[in-house]
Amino acid sequence: MSEHRIAPTVSRLLRYAAIAEGTTLLLLVFVGVPLKHGLGYGEVTRFLGPVHGLAFLTYIWAVINELSLGDKPRGWAFKAMVFSFVPGGTFWFFRRSIASAG
C-alpha cells in the first residue's frame, strides 16, 4: 500500500517565519507593553521590539519569496501581510489558508 503525502501549501521558511512573527507580536503586545506601561519594566520591550522587528522582516521576505515562486496569487500575499499587523492574525490567516487549500 503506497502512502500519499500531501504537499505543503507554504514553504518551511514561511511557516517558521509566520510562527516567529506571530509569537513575538503576541508577546510584545500582551506581555511587553503591559509590563512597560503598567509596572514600569521597559527592559522587556527593549528586548522584544528588535526581536519582533527581525521576525517581521523575515516574514515579509518569506511572503515575497513565496509570491515570487508563483504558487500564490497577489491577493493572498497582500492578506498575509495585512494579517501580520493584527495580534494573532498570522496564526488565524495561515490556519484558514491551509485549511481552505486542503
C-alpha positions as a Markdown table, in Angstrom:
| # | Residue | x | y | z |
|---|---|---|---|---|
| 1 | Met | 0.0 | 0.0 | 0.0 |
| 2 | Ser | 1.6 | 3.3 | -1.0 |
| 3 | Glu | 1.4 | 6.2 | 1.3 |
| 4 | His | 0.4 | 9.5 | -0.3 |
| 5 | Arg | 1.8 | 12.7 | 1.2 |
| 6 | Ile | 0.1 | 16.0 | 0.6 |
| 7 | Ala | 2.5 | 18.7 | -0.5 |
| 8 | Pro | 2.7 | 21.6 | 2.0 |
| 9 | Thr | 0.9 | 24.6 | 0.8 |
| 10 | Val | 3.5 | 27.0 | 2.1 |
| 11 | Ser | 7.3 | 26.7 | 2.4 |
| 12 | Arg | 9.0 | 25.7 | 5.6 |
| 13 | Leu | 10.7 | 29.1 | 5.7 |
| 14 | Leu | 7.3 | 30.9 | 5.5 |
| 15 | Arg | 5.8 | 28.6 | 8.1 |
| 16 | Tyr | 8.6 | 29.2 | 10.6 |
| 17 | Ala | 8.7 | 32.9 | 9.9 |
| 18 | Ala | 4.9 | 33.1 | 10.5 |
| 19 | Ile | 5.2 | 31.3 | 13.8 |
| 20 | Ala | 8.1 | 33.6 | 14.9 |
| 21 | Glu | 6.3 | 36.8 | 13.8 |
| 22 | Gly | 3.0 | 35.8 | 15.4 |
| 23 | Thr | 4.6 | 34.7 | 18.6 |
| 24 | Thr | 6.8 | 37.8 | 19.0 |
| 25 | Leu | 3.9 | 40.1 | 18.3 |
| 26 | Leu | 1.7 | 38.5 | 20.8 |
| 27 | Leu | 4.5 | 38.6 | 23.4 |
| 28 | Leu | 5.2 | 42.2 | 22.6 |
| 29 | Val | 1.6 | 43.4 | 22.8 |
| 30 | Phe | 0.2 | 41.2 | 25.6 |
| 31 | Val | 3.3 | 40.9 | 27.8 |
| 32 | Gly | 5.9 | 43.6 | 27.0 |
| 33 | Val | 3.6 | 46.6 | 26.7 |
| 34 | Pro | 1.6 | 45.9 | 29.9 |
| 35 | Leu | 4.8 | 45.3 | 31.8 |
| 36 | Lys | 6.3 | 48.5 | 30.4 |
| 37 | His | 3.3 | 50.8 | 31.0 |
| 38 | Gly | 1.7 | 49.0 | 34.0 |
| 39 | Leu | 4.7 | 48.1 | 36.1 |
| 40 | Gly | 7.5 | 50.2 | 34.6 |
| 41 | Tyr | 9.6 | 47.4 | 33.2 |
| 42 | Gly | 10.8 | 48.8 | 29.9 |
| 43 | Glu | 13.5 | 46.3 | 29.5 |
| 44 | Val | 11.1 | 43.7 | 28.2 |
| 45 | Thr | 10.1 | 45.9 | 25.2 |
| 46 | Arg | 13.7 | 46.9 | 24.6 |
| 47 | Phe | 14.4 | 43.2 | 24.1 |
| 48 | Leu | 11.2 | 42.1 | 22.4 |
| 49 | Gly | 11.0 | 45.0 | 20.0 |
| 50 | Pro | 14.1 | 44.2 | 17.9 |
| 51 | Val | 13.4 | 40.5 | 18.1 |
| 52 | His | 9.9 | 41.1 | 16.7 |
| 53 | Gly | 11.3 | 43.5 | 14.1 |
| 54 | Leu | 13.7 | 40.9 | 12.8 |
| 55 | Ala | 10.9 | 38.2 | 12.8 |
| 56 | Phe | 8.6 | 40.6 | 10.9 |
| 57 | Leu | 11.2 | 41.4 | 8.3 |
| 58 | Thr | 11.9 | 37.7 | 7.8 |
| 59 | Tyr | 8.2 | 37.0 | 7.5 |
| 60 | Ile | 7.7 | 39.8 | 4.9 |
| 61 | Trp | 10.7 | 38.5 | 2.9 |
| 62 | Ala | 9.3 | 34.9 | 3.1 |
| 63 | Val | 5.9 | 36.1 | 1.8 |
| 64 | Ile | 7.5 | 37.9 | -1.1 |
| 65 | Asn | 9.6 | 34.8 | -1.8 |
| 66 | Glu | 6.5 | 32.6 | -1.8 |
| 67 | Leu | 4.9 | 35.1 | -4.2 |
| 68 | Ser | 7.9 | 35.0 | -6.5 |
| 69 | Leu | 7.6 | 31.2 | -6.8 |
| 70 | Gly | 4.3 | 31.7 | -8.5 |
| 71 | Asp | 2.4 | 29.4 | -6.1 |
| 72 | Lys | 0.2 | 32.1 | -4.6 |
| 73 | Pro | -1.8 | 35.0 | -6.0 |
| 74 | Arg | -1.0 | 38.6 | -5.1 |
| 75 | Gly | -4.2 | 38.8 | -3.1 |
| 76 | Trp | -3.0 | 36.0 | -0.8 |
| 77 | Ala | 0.3 | 37.8 | -0.2 |
| 78 | Phe | -1.5 | 41.1 | 0.5 |
| 79 | Lys | -3.7 | 39.4 | 3.1 |
| 80 | Ala | -0.8 | 37.6 | 4.6 |
| 81 | Met | 0.9 | 41.0 | 5.1 |
| 82 | Val | -2.2 | 42.7 | 6.4 |
| 83 | Phe | -3.0 | 40.0 | 9.0 |
| 84 | Ser | 0.6 | 40.2 | 10.3 |
| 85 | Phe | -0.3 | 43.6 | 11.9 |
| 86 | Val | -3.1 | 42.0 | 14.0 |
| 87 | Pro | -2.1 | 40.2 | 17.1 |
| 88 | Gly | -2.8 | 36.5 | 16.4 |
| 89 | Gly | -3.8 | 37.4 | 12.8 |
| 90 | Thr | -0.9 | 35.5 | 11.3 |
| 91 | Phe | -1.9 | 32.3 | 13.0 |
| 92 | Trp | -5.6 | 32.7 | 12.0 |
| 93 | Phe | -4.7 | 33.5 | 8.4 |
| 94 | Phe | -2.4 | 30.6 | 7.9 |
| 95 | Arg | -4.7 | 28.1 | 9.6 |
| 96 | Arg | -7.6 | 29.3 | 7.4 |
| 97 | Ser | -5.4 | 29.5 | 4.3 |
| 98 | Ile | -4.0 | 25.9 | 4.7 |
| 99 | Ala | -7.5 | 24.5 | 5.6 |
| 100 | Ser | -9.1 | 26.0 | 2.5 |
| 101 | Ala | -6.3 | 24.7 | 0.3 |
| 102 | Gly | -6.6 | 21.1 | 1.6 |
